């Protein structure tokens, strides 16, 4: 009975590992950021990446050992929302323009940049990531294997800019431009008659799926 309980306890772990890409052969995308960006975005993106057959990791540039970010990576993403974050990342990894060993993109804190990638593909990746939101970041995750394989991105939607204002619900796949549009969506889900609590949040929180 004791062994049976142990095996039953291990089954969820084994099932979870079965969904992960094979570590030795799977491409690795590594995001380098600062603690200003909360990890919820990266956790969701890593789940999507695992389903797409590759690994997505993230590192805080301000932790020890961050200088060696290129080893084992197929693509680097430097996510520095503010100039101070961008500077912290560059201080940790060294000058961006001297990083020639792996493809990379740089988003936030100043003009975007990239290296070792086809220009059109790099700009599309930057567009997805910079605009943020679930739809753009899902497309970003889906685009990466195609970019690394030098395949076309024509089947993917173009990056979509998030509106400056709107109504957000975590279970909706879009922002609502008006209370009427939001109410129609709620009614279609059978949510009429329930209290509604609205919270004002910055657009960056929606872009980062917080």
Secondary structure, 3 states (H helix, E strand, C coil): CHHHHHHHHHHHHHHHHHCCCCCCCCCEEEEEECCCCCCHHHHHHHHHHHHHCCEEEEEECCCCCCCCCCCCCCEEEEECCCHHHHHHHHHHHCCHHHCCCCEEEEECCCCCEEECCCHHHHHHHHHHHHHCCHHHHHHHHHHHHHHHCCCCCCCCCCCCCCCCCCECCCCCCCCECCHHHHHHHHHHCCCCCCCCCCCCCCHHHHHCCC
